[in-house]
Amino acid sequence: MMTSVKSSGYELIKSIPKDPPYPMKLSHVDPDWTSDFNLVRASWYHPSPTLTQMGQQGGRGGIHHPDEDRVFTIDELKRLMGLPDDFRLTGTFNQKAERCGRMVTPHLYKHLSKSIYEKVLK
């Protein structure tokens, strides 16, 4: 089951165009916007901005879906991190999102271990 949390930044994310050509912040749309919180609408055309341990946990931040006015679901976060669909996380939405924001992707571990093997251990 896909779950999502409607953040208090919901009204703000609606002002960022859907399907942006690049990851877009509110300051890209409103040059007078001076807040430093991380509210970003992801793009289908570029890599997602960095997920952080606090980024998806409500408030006025997080990486938002390119076409919908919401943060990514846990299933979507797992895919962004390169985890298989059947990978299970336990806990609340915030606990799962925090783990996704803290983890190093399996793809990075794969390439790092391959490089260490070839350059150090071999």
Sequence and secondary structure as in RCSB ss.txt:
>XXXX:A:sequence
MMTSVKSSGYELIKSIPKDPPYPMKLSHVDPDWTSDFNLVRASWYHPSPTLTQMGQQGGRGGIHHPDEDRVFTID
ELKRLMGLPDDFRLTGTFNQKAERCGRMVTPHLYKHLSKSIYEKVLK
>XXXX:A:secstr
       TTHHHHTTS SS SS EEHHHH TT    S EEE  SSS      SSTTSSSS EEE SSSSSB  HH
HHHHHTT  TT    S HHHHHHHHHH   HHHHHHHHHHHIIIII 
